[in-house]
Amino acid sequence: MKADYAFTYDVPLQRVVFASGALARVGDEADRLKISRALIVATPGSGERLGKKVCDFLGASAAALHAQAVIHVPKAVADGGLKAAHETKADGIIAVGGGSAIGLAKAIAFQTGLPILAVPTTYSGSEATPILGMTDGERKITVRDAKVVPRTVIYDPDLTLGLPAAISAASGMNGIAHCVEALWVDTRTPVTVGLATEAMRRFGQSLPAVVADGTNVSARADCLIAAWLAGTVLNSGTALQHKLAHVLGGLGLPHAEAHAIILPHVTRFDLEAAPEARTRLEEALVSTDPAGAIAGMLNRFPIPERLSEIGFDRSKIDFVAEEVAAGKITAPRPVSADDVRGLLSAAY
């Protein structure tokens, strides 16, 4: 029997340590990677506090704490991280926190080849991908390279218990965007489709529970598993959802929130040409209207629902439409500049 599609699937080499209290094993995991001078990368504030805890666990193996990570990894911030790695003679990077910290660690690793040990505390799944995104002016630059994939990931659900509902919701919706798009990209594989379906099921059940009660450890753990799976499936490629979020990110809009806002609109647009994806999403979300179910989650969550609420300048619609259309996206359906204008106007 002839297969429905041909595919190539690369499996990134990555060790995953998942357990409550797993942060205490960070020293042992650094030793496994032969890291003796670790640059700990974090965001200011709560990320910095967690970074200091990691320094305490590492002891003499902690070269420095660099708590300068910010959203979208602006070029100046990436350059600052690279300088810190050189000045401290770091032989490895430990990224602690969400996508901003992991993104900065990836930017350093891309230039140096240093191994990354990631300790994620949100649900975007960046720790499982070979994708690095940086901004330079109003454009976001995306690089795909295996050397930025963290060698080891420590998932500790206890570290997410203090995560505010808004951040839990936004980063979880970011993870859901990976799952949804993985079901219709033309580079999908049976593995990525299966993982995306399972991640979607877990997010659909547990993300609302986490937003309602941040102390629900079981739901927190379930969302971290879903985030890992969602990040893994992002390796299969991207289409309209991620291209659109990518261009909006270049304009300085918050990445996770932008993903969340456009997701119901893109889902409804693309599901018209993706019957298999529709069936899987209907089952995972227990709904005959997957786009409506995703919109309903967004409506119930304490995060913005419209691009106008996160600072999108409506005069930029034509710019974004032309940038996205230039990508010549065809899966699961061709996307024109007018299509993008319509989606942005609806999301505005």
N, C-alpha and C positions, 0 to 999 in steps of 0.2 A: 504493500500500500504506500502511495506517495504521501510524504509529510505535507502538512498544510503550509509550513514555512521552514526555511533553513535559518540557522542561527549560529553565532559564535559566542561563547560565554567564557570570560576570564574570571577566575576566582582570586580575589586579592588575598595575600597571606596575612592573616590577622589573628591574634589571640584575644579571646574575650573572657574576662573574669566577671562573673555576675553573682552578687550576694549582698545581703544586708551586712554592713560593716566591712565591706571589701576594701574601703579606703585604707585600712590598716595594713593592707598587703602591698601598698604602693612601693615600699622600699624593696621588697623581694622581687616585684615585677621590674623595677628599674635595674636591679642586679641581673636579672635574666637577659635584659637588653644591653648589659655591660655599660650602663650609664653611671658614671662616677662623678660627673659635674653637670647636674641638671639645671637648665634654665626653666623655672616655673613661670608659665604664662597665664595671666588671668585678666579680668576686667577690674577697674577700680571698685571700691565698695565691698559688696558681699563676696565677689569673686576674689578680691584681695585677701579677705579674712580666711576663705577656704584655702587659698594659696599658702598662707602662713601655716595652716595646719599641715599641709603637705610638706612644707619645709621642716616642720618639727618631726614628722615621720622619717624624713630622709636624713636628717642630721647633717653630717659632713658631706654627704653626696649632693646637697643643695648648693649650687653655685650662686644663684641669685633668684629673687622674685621680681618679675617684670610685669606689673599690673597696669599695663597701658593699652590693652586690647579694646577696640571699639567696633561698632557695627560696620560692615562692608569692607573692613581692612583698607582704609585709605593708604595710598602709596607712602605717604610720610610716616604713617604708623608702622607699616611693613619695614621700612628702612630703619626705623628706630629699634624694632625687634631684632633685625639682622645685626645692627651695631652692638646691641646688648649681648647677643650670642658670641660675637667675636671678642668683645672686651672681657667676658667672663670665661673664655675658652671652653664654652659648653660642649659636651659630647653627646647631648641628648636634650629633648624638650619635653616637659610635662605640661599639657594643656588642661587647665581646670576651669570648668564652667560650661557656657553654651557655645553657640556657633561663632561668636566674636573671638573668644579665646582660641578655639580650635582653628579658626580661620587664620589668625595671626601665627599660630604654630606651624600651619601648613605653608604660609608665606616664607617663614624662616627655613623650613625644611626644603622647600623648592630650590632655594639658593644654596643651601649648605649640604643637603643630603643627610642631615642629622635625623636619627630615629625619633618618632613621637610616641609618647605614652599619653593617652587621652583619658580624662576623668569627666565625662559629660554629666551635666545636671539639668539639661532640658531635653526636648523631644524632637529636635529637627533632624537628627540622624547624620549630621556632618561628619562625625567620627568614623563612619563606615564607608566614606566615599573617597575617590581619587580626585575630587573636584575642588579647586581653589578659586575663590572669587575675590577680586580686589577692585577698588575704584580709583580712577584717575580723572579728576574733573567730573564731568557729567556722564562719563561712560564707565561701565563696569566691564572689567576684563576677566574672562574665565579661562582657566588652565586645567587640563586634565592630565595628571601624571601619577604613576603608581608610587613614586617616592614620597608623596604627601599623605598616603594612607597611613594612619597611626598603626604601629606594629602591634600595640597592645591597647585594649580598651578595658577600663575598670568601670563597671556599672554598679553603683551602690544606691539602691532606692532610698536609703536613709538621707542621702544628701539632697534629695528633692523635696523633702517634707516641708521646708520653709519657702518653697518656690511660690510666688504670688499666683493667684488664680489667672490673672491676665497673661502672665508669661507662660504658664502651663498651657493655657488655651491657644495662644498664638503659635507657640512652638509646636504644639500638637497638630494644629491645622497645617503647619508647614510640612510635618511628616505625612499627613494625610494627602497633601498635594503630590508627594513622591509616589504614594501608593496608587492614586487615581491615574496619574499619567503613565505609570509603568504598565497599566493594563492595555494601552493602545499604541505605545510607541512601536515603530516598525522594527526596532532592534530587540523587542522583548523575546524572552525565552521561556520554556515551561517552568524553569526554576524561578525566574523573577516574577512571573505571573502568579505562581503559587505563593511565594513569600509576600507579594503585595496584597493578595487576597486575605491572607492570615493577618497581616499587619492592620489592614483596614478593619477587619472584624474586631481585633483587640482595641484599636482606637475608638471604634464606634461604641463599644461597650464601656470602656474604662476612662476615656477622656472626659465625658460628662461627669462621671463619678469623682474624678480628681478635681475638677473645677468646683463641684459642689462641696467637696470635703477634702481639703489638701492633706489631711492626716491619714487618709485611707492608703495604708502601705501597700496592700495587695493591688489596688488600682494603679498606684504609682509604679510598682514593679511591672505591671502589665504594659503600661505606656512606655516604659524604658525598653521592654522587649520589642514592642511595636516600632519604636524609634530605630532600634538596631536593624530590624528587618526592612524598614522603609528606607534607611540610608543605603543598605545593601542593594536594594532594587534600583536605586538611582544610577548604579553602574551600567544599567542597560540602555541609558540614553534619556533624552528629554525632548519635549515638543513645545506646543504653544504655551502651556501653563508656566513652564520654567523660563522660556524665552521672554515672556511678558514680565514676569517678576524680576528677571535679570535686568531688563531695560529700566524698569521702575526703580530698581535699586540704584542704578547709576545716577538717578535724579535725587538720590538721598532719602527715599522713602524707606521706612523700617521694613526689613525683608520679610519677617514672619507675618506681620500684619498685612502687607501687600499680598502675599500668597493667600492668606485667609479670605481677604475681600474679593479677589478675582476668581477664586476657586469655584464657587457655585455657578458663575456665569460661563467660565470655560468648560466646566463639566457638562452643563446643559448643551452648549454648542457642539462639543465633540462627541457626546454620546449619541447624537443623531446618526453618526457614521460608525459606531462601535458597538454592535449588538452583543458581542461576547463580553465586553467590559461592562455593559449595562447589566447583564445577567449576574455577573460576579458581584457587582456593587449592590444590586438588589438583595442578594443573599447575605452579603456581609453586613449591610446596614439594616436589614429586615425592613425594606421599604420598596414600594413599586416606583418611587420617584427619588432616585439617588441624589440628583442635584438639589431637589427640594429638601431632602434629609440633611445634606451638608449645609444648606442655607439656614435650616432650622437650628443646627448646632451653633452656627455663627451668631444667629439672633439671640440665642440663650446665653452665650458667653460674654464676659465683661470686656470685650474688645471692640474696636471700631468695625462698622459694617460697610462704610463707604469710603472711597478714595479721597473725597473731599475732607474727611475727618482726619486724615493723616498727612495733609499738606500737599496733595497733588494739585499742580497748577493745570487747570483745564486747557490752557493755551498750549500745553505740551502734547495734547492728544495726537496731533498730526505727526510730530516728531517720533513719538513712541510707535505709532501705527506704521510709519515708514521703516523704522529700525526693525520691527518684528517681521514685517512683510519681506524685508531683504533676506531673511533667513530661509525663505522658500519652504516653509513647513508644509508637508503633505499628509502626515499621519495624525489622526485617522482620516483627515480631510484637508484639502487645500485651504490656506488662510490668506486672505487678501487684506490690504490696508483698510478697506472699508469694513471688513469683518472686525478688525481690531478696534476701529473707531466705535463701532456699535457696542462691543464688549466694554470698552472703557467708559462710554457714556452711560451705559446701564450700571456700571460699578461706581460711577462718580456720585 
